C-alpha cells in the first residue's frame, strides 16, 4: 500500500524561506533529462530533478525502495509527498523560489549497490520534470517494460488519491465560498456581469460571470469548464493585465477533476482597488498535465 504524507496539501502559502538559490542549478532545468542512470559507485554530481509550483513530479525507480527511508529536506513545507515501493510523487512548496534546492534521499531494499540514491530538487517557475525514470542496473527490455508499467500504475493510483483529496477539501470562505456553495443572491452583489464564453486551449467554457462587492473591493470570477480530451484538473490561476502585472487569487477553489463528459466549476477571488477593478484582464488557468487555458476580456462590474 502507498505511504502518503500531505503536510499542507491545501495550503496556499507556507512559512519559511528558501534553502538556497542557485542560478546554475536553475539554468540546468533547461537541459534536464527525464532519465537517470545510477551506477554501483557513488557519483560526485547528484542528479537534478526540476520542480514547479502547483505541478506534480513523479520519480519512477526500477528497483524496490523502502518508503520509510525517505529523507526529504524541509519535508514539512511540501504540499504533497507520497511513496510506494517503486515510486515517489511530490508537489513542491507553495512558496517555492526559483533556484531553491532540496535534497531527497531514498534507500533500496534488495541489498545491492548502490544502497541508496540522492537527488537534488531544483525550483523552476515553469520547467518541471513531470516524470523521472531512474535506472539502477542493467536489465532486459522485457523486464524494464514490465516494471515501468507497474510503477506507472502506482503513480496513477496516487494521482487518483490526490484528486479525491482535492475534491473533498472544504470550500473556501468569503465571496468565493458563497459562490462555490451557491448560497449567494445575485441581487446582493454588483453583478453578475456575464462575460464572453471564449477560451484558448483544449476546453469548453460556459457560465462565465464576474462579481464585485462595492464596500470591500473584493472581486470574483465564477466559470464552468469542460476538457476536450481527457480528465483534467485546474491547479493554478493568474490574472494578468496589459502592464505585465500577474495577480494570483487570494482564494482558489475548483470542484475537482473533470471528465470530457462533465462540467467542472472554478471560483476565484481577488481584492482589488477601485481603479484596478476597472481594468480588462486575461485569466491564465494551468492544469495538472501542464497545459494552459487563456480566458480573455475578463472585466468586473
C-alpha atoms as a printed R data frame, in Angstrom:
    type eleno elety resid chain resno       x      y       z
1   ATOM     1    CA   UNK     A     1   0.000  0.000   0.000
2   ATOM     2    CA   UNK     A     2   1.258  3.547  -0.668
3   ATOM     3    CA   UNK     A     3   2.574  5.594   2.205
4   ATOM     4    CA   UNK     A     4   1.217  9.139   1.887
5   ATOM     5    CA   UNK     A     5   2.330 12.317   3.576
6   ATOM     6    CA   UNK     A     6   0.320 15.508   2.991
7   ATOM     7    CA   UNK     A     7   1.577 18.209   5.384
8   ATOM     8    CA   UNK     A     8  -0.238 21.202   3.964
9   ATOM     9    CA   UNK     A     9  -1.904 19.791   0.855
10  ATOM    10    CA   UNK     A    10  -4.492 22.549   0.913
11  ATOM    11    CA   UNK     A    11  -2.282 25.456   1.984
12  ATOM    12    CA   UNK     A    12  -1.842 28.314  -0.408
13  ATOM    13    CA   UNK     A    13   1.092 29.801   1.480
14  ATOM    14    CA   UNK     A    14   3.563 28.207   3.901
15  ATOM    15    CA   UNK     A    15   6.061 29.807   6.265
16  ATOM    16    CA   UNK     A    16   9.803 29.508   5.773
17  ATOM    17    CA   UNK     A    17  12.390 30.937   3.384
18  ATOM    18    CA   UNK     A    18  14.313 29.226   0.597
19  ATOM    19    CA   UNK     A    19  17.052 26.728   1.406
20  ATOM    20    CA   UNK     A    20  19.286 28.258  -1.206
21  ATOM    21    CA   UNK     A    21  19.001 29.929  -4.605
22  ATOM    22    CA   UNK     A    22  21.482 28.723  -7.201
23  ATOM    23    CA   UNK     A    23  21.378 30.320 -10.629
24  ATOM    24    CA   UNK     A    24  23.450 27.473 -12.090
25  ATOM    25    CA   UNK     A    25  21.023 24.862 -10.722
26  ATOM    26    CA   UNK     A    26  18.113 26.939 -12.072
27  ATOM    27    CA   UNK     A    27  19.641 27.016 -15.579
28  ATOM    28    CA   UNK     A    28  20.212 23.246 -15.535
29  ATOM    29    CA   UNK     A    29  16.445 22.768 -15.778
30  ATOM    30    CA   UNK     A    30  16.598 23.830 -19.421
31  ATOM    31    CA   UNK     A    31  18.593 20.690 -20.257
32  ATOM    32    CA   UNK     A    32  17.439 18.313 -17.513
33  ATOM    33    CA   UNK     A    33  16.913 14.711 -18.659
34  ATOM    34    CA   UNK     A    34  13.811 12.693 -17.666
35  ATOM    35    CA   UNK     A    35  16.064  9.584 -17.319
36  ATOM    36    CA   UNK     A    36  18.665  9.000 -14.615
37  ATOM    37    CA   UNK     A    37  21.197  6.138 -14.599
38  ATOM    38    CA   UNK     A    38  22.609  5.048 -11.232
39  ATOM    39    CA   UNK     A    39  25.940  3.198 -11.200
40  ATOM    40    CA   UNK     A    40  27.197  0.875  -8.470
41  ATOM    41    CA   UNK     A    41  29.745  3.540  -7.422
42  ATOM    42    CA   UNK     A    42  28.573  6.888  -5.999
43  ATOM    43    CA   UNK     A    43  28.897  9.918  -8.272
44  ATOM    44    CA   UNK     A    44  30.017 13.376  -7.173
45  ATOM    45    CA   UNK     A    45  27.394 15.017  -9.388
46  ATOM    46    CA   UNK     A    46  23.945 14.385  -7.899
47  ATOM    47    CA   UNK     A    47  21.111 14.077 -10.438
48  ATOM    48    CA   UNK     A    48  18.886 17.160 -10.693
49  ATOM    49    CA   UNK     A    49  15.088 16.948 -10.790
50  ATOM    50    CA   UNK     A    50  13.291 20.210 -11.600
51  ATOM    51    CA   UNK     A    51  10.018 21.030  -9.822
52  ATOM    52    CA   UNK     A    52   7.495 23.839 -10.314
53  ATOM    53    CA   UNK     A    53   4.785 25.412  -8.193
54  ATOM    54    CA   UNK     A    54   1.472 23.503  -8.306
55  ATOM    55    CA   UNK     A    55   2.791 20.718 -10.592
56  ATOM    56    CA   UNK     A    56   3.253 17.065  -9.638
57  ATOM    57    CA   UNK     A    57   6.637 15.401 -10.214
58  ATOM    58    CA   UNK     A    58   6.877 11.589 -10.186
59  ATOM    59    CA   UNK     A    59  10.115  9.608  -9.744
60  ATOM    60    CA   UNK     A    60   9.857  6.018 -11.007
61  ATOM    61    CA   UNK     A    61  12.544  3.519  -9.955
62  ATOM    62    CA   UNK     A    62  13.240  0.070 -11.410
63  ATOM    63    CA   UNK     A    63  14.286 -1.354  -8.013
64  ATOM    64    CA   UNK     A    64  12.193 -1.717  -4.838
65  ATOM    65    CA   UNK     A    65  12.667  1.094  -2.328
66  ATOM    66    CA   UNK     A    66  11.966  1.434   1.385
67  ATOM    67    CA   UNK     A    67   9.239  4.097   1.836
68  ATOM    68    CA   UNK     A    68  10.249  4.602   5.477
69  ATOM    69    CA   UNK     A    69  13.811  5.501   4.451
70  ATOM    70    CA   UNK     A    70  12.795  8.636   2.551
71  ATOM    71    CA   UNK     A    71  14.685 11.725   3.710
72  ATOM    72    CA   UNK     A    72  13.467 14.966   2.137
73  ATOM    73    CA   UNK     A    73  14.985 18.281   3.133
74  ATOM    74    CA   UNK     A    74  12.329 20.619   4.633
75  ATOM    75    CA   UNK     A    75   9.724 17.954   4.003
76  ATOM    76    CA   UNK     A    76   7.096 19.754   6.093
77  ATOM    77    CA   UNK     A    77   6.970 22.574   3.522
78  ATOM    78    CA   UNK     A    78   5.972 20.285   0.646
79  ATOM    79    CA   UNK     A    79   2.308 20.371  -0.374
80  ATOM    80    CA   UNK     A    80   2.198 16.614  -1.069
81  ATOM    81    CA   UNK     A    81   4.573 13.638  -0.716
82  ATOM    82    CA   UNK     A    82   3.670 10.011  -1.466
83  ATOM    83    CA   UNK     A    83   5.902  6.928  -1.623
84  ATOM    84    CA   UNK     A    84   5.245  3.385  -2.857
85  ATOM    85    CA   UNK     A    85   7.704  0.521  -3.220
86  ATOM    86    CA   UNK     A    86   8.884  1.788  -6.644
87  ATOM    87    CA   UNK     A    87   7.835  5.416  -6.955
88  ATOM    88    CA   UNK     A    88   7.869  8.841  -5.304
89  ATOM    89    CA   UNK     A    89   5.345 11.563  -6.116
90  ATOM    90    CA   UNK     A    90   5.509 15.107  -4.784
91  ATOM    91    CA   UNK     A    91   4.209 18.656  -5.161
92  ATOM    92    CA   UNK     A    92   6.719 21.366  -4.107
93  ATOM    93    CA   UNK     A    93   6.073 24.098  -1.518
94  ATOM    94    CA   UNK     A    94   3.533 26.807  -2.295
95  ATOM    95    CA   UNK     A    95   6.234 29.426  -1.612
96  ATOM    96    CA   UNK     A    96   8.856 27.795  -3.851
97  ATOM    97    CA   UNK     A    97  11.545 30.208  -5.070
98  ATOM    98    CA   UNK     A    98  13.323 29.873  -8.455
99  ATOM    99    CA   UNK     A    99  16.647 28.105  -7.923
100 ATOM   100    CA   UNK     A   100  15.713 26.854  -4.443
101 ATOM   101    CA   UNK     A   101  17.042 23.332  -3.865
102 ATOM   102    CA   UNK     A   102  16.135 20.376  -1.643
103 ATOM   103    CA   UNK     A   103  17.991 17.076  -1.195
104 ATOM   104    CA   UNK     A   104  15.937 13.865  -1.472
105 ATOM   105    CA   UNK     A   105  17.427 10.503  -0.428
106 ATOM   106    CA   UNK     A   106  15.796  7.065  -0.671
107 ATOM   107    CA   UNK     A   107  17.141  3.615   0.273
108 ATOM   108    CA   UNK     A   108  16.783  0.404  -1.737
109 ATOM   109    CA   UNK     A   109  15.581 -2.935  -0.324
110 ATOM   110    CA   UNK     A   110  17.461 -5.576  -2.343
111 ATOM   111    CA   UNK     A   111  20.862 -5.177  -0.622
112 ATOM   112    CA   UNK     A   112  22.848 -4.497  -3.786
113 ATOM   113    CA   UNK     A   113  24.874 -1.416  -4.662
114 ATOM   114    CA   UNK     A   114  24.106  1.415  -4.623
115 ATOM   115    CA   UNK     A   115  22.258  1.079  -1.330
116 ATOM   116    CA   UNK     A   116  20.599  4.484  -1.708
117 ATOM   117    CA   UNK     A   117  20.035  7.283  -4.215
118 ATOM   118    CA   UNK     A   118  20.135 11.036  -3.656
119 ATOM   119    CA   UNK     A   119  18.524 13.627  -5.907
120 ATOM   120    CA   UNK     A   120  18.565 17.421  -5.842
121 ATOM   121    CA   UNK     A   121  15.146 19.014  -6.391
122 ATOM   122    CA   UNK     A   122  15.524 22.385  -8.119
123 ATOM   123    CA   UNK     A   123  12.747 25.003  -8.161
124 ATOM   124    CA   UNK     A   124  11.834 26.462 -11.553
125 ATOM   125    CA   UNK     A   125   8.752 28.593 -12.408
126 ATOM   126    CA   UNK     A   126   7.781 26.507 -15.448
127 ATOM   127    CA   UNK     A   127  10.184 23.704 -16.469
128 ATOM   128    CA   UNK     A   128   9.167 20.964 -14.033
129 ATOM   129    CA   UNK     A   129  10.259 17.419 -14.897
130 ATOM   130    CA   UNK     A   130   6.854 15.783 -14.628
131 ATOM   131    CA   UNK     A   131   8.182 12.194 -14.667
132 ATOM   132    CA   UNK     A   132  11.713 10.906 -13.998
133 ATOM   133    CA   UNK     A   133  12.670  7.302 -14.743
134 ATOM   134    CA   UNK     A   134  15.602  6.008 -12.658
135 ATOM   135    CA   UNK     A   135  17.639  3.028 -13.947
136 ATOM   136    CA   UNK     A   136  19.682  1.336 -11.224
137 ATOM   137    CA   UNK     A   137  21.010 -1.716 -13.031
138 ATOM   138    CA   UNK     A   138  21.217 -3.306 -16.481
139 ATOM   139    CA   UNK     A   139  18.174 -5.389 -17.264
140 ATOM   140    CA   UNK     A   140  16.354 -6.829 -20.280
141 ATOM   141    CA   UNK     A   141  13.937 -4.705 -22.259
142 ATOM   142    CA   UNK     A   142  11.078 -7.013 -21.268
143 ATOM   143    CA   UNK     A   143  11.836 -6.736 -17.551
144 ATOM   144    CA   UNK     A   144  12.211 -2.950 -17.768
145 ATOM   145    CA   UNK     A   145   8.906 -2.600 -19.598
146 ATOM   146    CA   UNK     A   146   7.096 -4.754 -17.038
147 ATOM   147    CA   UNK     A   147   8.487 -2.931 -14.002
148 ATOM   148    CA   UNK     A   148   7.955  0.515 -15.557
149 ATOM   149    CA   UNK     A   149   4.316 -0.365 -16.227
150 ATOM   150    CA   UNK     A   150   3.911 -1.392 -12.570
151 ATOM   151    CA   UNK     A   151   5.442  1.879 -11.378
152 ATOM   152    CA   UNK     A   152   3.212  3.901 -13.700
153 ATOM   153    CA   UNK     A   153   0.168  2.059 -12.375
154 ATOM   154    CA   UNK     A   154   1.209  3.011  -8.833
155 ATOM   155    CA   UNK     A   155   1.595  6.655  -9.858
156 ATOM   156    CA   UNK     A   156  -1.859  6.617 -11.492
157 ATOM   157    CA   UNK     A   157  -3.294  5.295  -8.219
158 ATOM   158    CA   UNK     A   158  -1.589  8.057  -6.248
159 ATOM   159    CA   UNK     A   159  -2.883 10.702  -8.659
160 ATOM   160    CA   UNK     A   160  -6.401  9.365  -8.122
161 ATOM   161    CA   UNK     A   161  -5.954  9.628  -4.346
162 ATOM   162    CA   UNK     A   162  -4.690 13.189  -4.685
163 ATOM   163    CA   UNK     A   163  -7.645 14.115  -6.896
164 ATOM   164    CA   UNK     A   164 -10.090 12.739  -4.329
165 ATOM   165    CA   UNK     A   165  -8.367 14.730  -1.599
166 ATOM   166    CA   UNK     A   166  -8.685 17.901  -3.671
167 ATOM   167    CA   UNK     A   167 -12.385 17.229  -4.339
168 ATOM   168    CA   UNK     A   168 -13.180 16.600  -0.687
169 ATOM   169    CA   UNK     A   169 -11.461 19.650   0.721
170 ATOM   170    CA   UNK     A   170 -13.530 22.322   2.406
171 ATOM   171    CA   UNK     A   171 -14.991 25.042   0.258
172 ATOM   172    CA   UNK     A   172 -13.446 28.499   0.707
173 ATOM   173    CA   UNK     A   173 -14.732 31.328   2.828
174 ATOM   174    CA   UNK     A   174 -15.727 34.820   1.731
175 ATOM   175    CA   UNK     A   175 -17.226 35.809  -1.594
176 ATOM   176    CA   UNK     A   176 -15.654 32.827  -3.378
177 ATOM   177    CA   UNK     A   177 -17.096 30.399  -0.836
178 ATOM   178    CA   UNK     A   178 -20.612 31.775  -1.202
179 ATOM   179    CA   UNK     A   179 -20.377 31.430  -4.976
180 ATOM   180    CA   UNK     A   180 -18.970 27.887  -4.734
181 ATOM   181    CA   UNK     A   181 -21.818 26.804  -2.431
182 ATOM   182    CA   UNK     A   182 -24.490 28.559  -4.498
183 ATOM   183    CA   UNK     A   183 -25.741 30.351  -1.375
184 ATOM   184    CA   UNK     A   184 -25.464 33.929  -2.562
185 ATOM   185    CA   UNK     A   185 -28.194 36.048  -4.043
186 ATOM   186    CA   UNK     A   186 -27.136 37.777  -7.241
187 ATOM   187    CA   UNK     A   187 -29.099 40.789  -6.067
188 ATOM   188    CA   UNK     A   188 -26.709 41.238  -3.123
189 ATOM   189    CA   UNK     A   189 -23.723 41.943  -5.384
190 ATOM   190    CA   UNK     A   190 -22.597 44.272  -8.115
191 ATOM   191    CA   UNK     A   191 -23.238 41.880 -10.956
192 ATOM   192    CA   UNK     A   192 -23.216 39.244 -12.110
193 ATOM   193    CA   UNK     A   193 -21.551 40.548 -15.212
194 ATOM   194    CA   UNK     A   194 -21.909 37.978 -17.976
195 ATOM   195    CA   UNK     A   195 -18.561 37.573 -19.735
196 ATOM   196    CA   UNK     A   196 -17.851 36.088 -23.183
197 ATOM   197    CA   UNK     A   197 -17.612 32.296 -23.293
198 ATOM   198    CA   UNK     A   198 -14.399 32.418 -25.333
199 ATOM   199    CA   UNK     A   199 -11.325 30.431 -24.336
200 ATOM   200    CA   UNK     A   200  -7.996 29.470 -25.887
201 ATOM   201    CA   UNK     A   201  -6.967 25.899 -25.142
202 ATOM   202    CA   UNK     A   202  -8.385 22.370 -25.071
203 ATOM   203    CA   UNK     A   203 -11.555 23.118 -23.108
204 ATOM   204    CA   UNK     A   204 -15.074 24.480 -23.418
205 ATOM   205    CA   UNK     A   205 -16.329 27.407 -21.310
206 ATOM   206    CA   UNK     A   206 -19.788 28.363 -20.033
207 ATOM   207    CA   UNK     A   207 -21.469 30.325 -17.203
208 ATOM   208    CA   UNK     A   208 -18.590 32.809 -17.180
209 ATOM   209    CA   UNK     A   209 -19.559 35.513 -14.700
210 ATOM   210    CA   UNK     A   210 -17.810 38.186 -12.629
211 ATOM   211    CA   UNK     A   211 -18.907 39.853  -9.402
212 ATOM   212    CA   UNK     A   212 -17.820 42.698  -7.107
213 ATOM   213    CA   UNK     A   213 -18.582 43.795  -3.563
214 ATOM   214    CA   UNK     A   214 -18.593 47.597  -3.604
215 ATOM   215    CA   UNK     A   215 -17.891 48.010   0.129
216 ATOM   216    CA   UNK     A   216 -14.835 45.683   0.350
217 ATOM   217    CA   UNK     A   217 -13.280 45.844  -3.118
218 ATOM   218    CA   UNK     A   218 -13.383 42.062  -3.423
219 ATOM   219    CA   UNK     A   219 -13.970 40.726  -6.927
220 ATOM   220    CA   UNK     A   220 -14.621 37.191  -8.082
221 ATOM   221    CA   UNK     A   221 -14.880 35.106 -11.234
222 ATOM   222    CA   UNK     A   222 -17.046 32.017 -11.494
223 ATOM   223    CA   UNK     A   223 -16.913 29.802 -14.576
224 ATOM   224    CA   UNK     A   224 -17.503 26.252 -15.744
225 ATOM   225    CA   UNK     A   225 -15.028 24.234 -17.836
226 ATOM   226    CA   UNK     A   226 -15.255 21.006 -19.807
227 ATOM   227    CA   UNK     A   227 -11.993 19.386 -21.030
228 ATOM   228    CA   UNK     A   228 -11.934 18.335 -24.689
229 ATOM   229    CA   UNK     A   229  -9.618 15.321 -24.484
230 ATOM   230    CA   UNK     A   230  -9.345 13.591 -21.078
231 ATOM   231    CA   UNK     A   231  -9.838 14.132 -17.358
232 ATOM   232    CA   UNK     A   232  -8.197 17.352 -16.195
233 ATOM   233    CA   UNK     A   233  -7.887 19.412 -13.007
234 ATOM   234    CA   UNK     A   234  -7.205 23.138 -12.823
235 ATOM   235    CA   UNK     A   235  -4.275 23.555 -10.403
236 ATOM   236    CA   UNK     A   236  -3.347 27.239 -10.654
237 ATOM   237    CA   UNK     A   237  -4.789 30.586 -11.791
238 ATOM   238    CA   UNK     A   238  -3.284 34.002 -12.545
239 ATOM   239    CA   UNK     A   239  -4.960 37.265 -13.536
240 ATOM   240    CA   UNK     A   240  -2.817 39.390 -15.863
241 ATOM   241    CA   UNK     A   241  -3.273 42.882 -17.239
242 ATOM   242    CA   UNK     A   242  -1.716 44.684 -20.192
243 ATOM   243    CA   UNK     A   243   1.005 46.206 -17.991
244 ATOM   244    CA   UNK     A   244   2.773 42.998 -17.014
245 ATOM   245    CA   UNK     A   245   1.129 42.517 -13.611
246 ATOM   246    CA   UNK     A   246   0.357 38.922 -12.586
247 ATOM   247    CA   UNK     A   247  -2.132 38.526  -9.718
248 ATOM   248    CA   UNK     A   248  -2.636 35.131  -8.061
249 ATOM   249    CA   UNK     A   249  -6.069 34.810  -6.439
250 ATOM   250    CA   UNK     A   250  -6.376 35.193  -2.679
251 ATOM   251    CA   UNK     A   251  -8.942 32.383  -2.843
252 ATOM   252    CA   UNK     A   252  -8.756 29.471  -5.315
253 ATOM   253    CA   UNK     A   253 -11.393 26.725  -5.483
254 ATOM   254    CA   UNK     A   254 -12.326 24.043  -8.011
255 ATOM   255    CA   UNK     A   255 -14.880 21.259  -7.940
256 ATOM   256    CA   UNK     A   256 -12.077 18.745  -8.629
257 ATOM   257    CA   UNK     A   257 -11.083 16.567 -11.619
258 ATOM   258    CA   UNK     A   258 -13.428 16.849 -14.600
259 ATOM   259    CA   UNK     A   259 -14.041 14.310 -17.373
260 ATOM   260    CA   UNK     A   260 -14.756 15.336 -21.009
261 ATOM   261    CA   UNK     A   261 -18.434 14.436 -20.445
262 ATOM   262    CA   UNK     A   262 -18.762 16.683 -17.383
263 ATOM   263    CA   UNK     A   263 -18.594 20.358 -16.421
264 ATOM   264    CA   UNK     A   264 -16.463 21.499 -13.502
265 ATOM   265    CA   UNK     A   265 -16.631 24.830 -11.672
266 ATOM   266    CA   UNK     A   266 -13.748 27.175 -10.883
267 ATOM   267    CA   UNK     A   267 -14.228 30.061  -8.433
268 ATOM   268    CA   UNK     A   268 -11.526 32.697  -7.889
269 ATOM   269    CA   UNK     A   269 -11.386 35.804  -5.692
270 ATOM   270    CA   UNK     A   270  -9.114 38.860  -5.585
271 ATOM   271    CA   UNK     A   271  -9.014 42.056  -3.560
272 ATOM   272    CA   UNK     A   272  -8.559 44.966  -5.993
273 ATOM   273    CA   UNK     A   273  -8.608 48.708  -5.658
274 ATOM   274    CA   UNK     A   274 -11.443 50.535  -7.384
275 ATOM   275    CA   UNK     A   275  -9.152 51.689 -10.190
276 ATOM   276    CA   UNK     A   276  -7.689 48.215 -10.782
277 ATOM   277    CA   UNK     A   277 -11.161 46.657 -10.777
278 ATOM   278    CA   UNK     A   278 -11.953 48.775 -13.849
279 ATOM   279    CA   UNK     A   279  -9.145 47.236 -15.964
280 ATOM   280    CA   UNK     A   280  -9.508 44.469 -18.529
281 ATOM   281    CA   UNK     A   281  -7.668 41.247 -17.688
282 ATOM   282    CA   UNK     A   282  -6.679 37.874 -19.104
283 ATOM   283    CA   UNK     A   283  -7.195 34.854 -16.861
284 ATOM   284    CA   UNK     A   284  -4.492 32.149 -17.149
285 ATOM   285    CA   UNK     A   285  -5.527 28.675 -15.924
286 ATOM   286    CA   UNK     A   286  -2.914 25.916 -15.553
287 ATOM   287    CA   UNK     A   287  -3.948 22.250 -15.417
288 ATOM   288    CA   UNK     A   288  -2.418 19.124 -13.897
289 ATOM   289    CA   UNK     A   289  -0.972 17.961 -17.242
290 ATOM   290    CA   UNK     A   290   0.926 21.237 -17.727
291 ATOM   291    CA   UNK     A   291  -1.488 22.627 -20.322
292 ATOM   292    CA   UNK     A   292  -2.631 26.259 -20.161
293 ATOM   293    CA   UNK     A   293  -6.030 27.827 -20.823
294 ATOM   294    CA   UNK     A   294  -6.441 31.561 -21.591
295 ATOM   295    CA   UNK     A   295  -9.701 33.366 -20.859
296 ATOM   296    CA   UNK     A   296  -9.519 36.904 -22.259
297 ATOM   297    CA   UNK     A   297 -11.634 40.041 -21.829
298 ATOM   298    CA   UNK     A   298 -12.223 39.489 -18.110
299 ATOM   299    CA   UNK     A   299 -13.835 42.588 -16.575
300 ATOM   300    CA   UNK     A   300 -15.706 43.323 -13.353
301 ATOM   301    CA   UNK     A   301 -18.956 45.192 -12.629
